[in-house]
Amino acid sequence: MEYVGLLAPIAFVFALAALAQVGSLKNEVEKLKEELQSKK
């Protein structure tokens, strides 16, 4: 069970990285939406 304590910080770092990826993906989608709107 002591392995869980060692894995927690690594999981936390991966979670932060995933959140950052989601944030950048949202920004990318917004840019694409704006491009589509301006082409109409």
N, C-alpha and C positions, 0 to 999 in steps of 0.2 A: 504493500500500500504506500510505501514511502516514495514510490516512483511518481505517484499522482502529484505530489508536492513539487517534484522536479520538473514535471511537464507543464505545470500551470503557467510559469512565466513565458514559455515558448508558445503556448496556446494564446496567451494574451497578445504577444507580438504579432502572431498570425492574424488574430482578430482585428487588430489595429490596421494592419496592412490591407485586409479585406475591406474594411470601412473606407480606407483611402481610395481603393480601387472603385468602390461603388460611387463615391463622391465624384471622381473624375469621369466615370461613365455617365452620370447624370448630366454633368456639364457638357459632355460631348453630344448627348441626345438633345439638349437644349439648343446647342449650336446648329445641329442638323435641322431641327424644327424651324429655327429662324431662317435658315437658308431656303427651306422649302416654301415658307411663307413669302419670302421676298421674290421668289421666282414666279409666283402666281400673278 
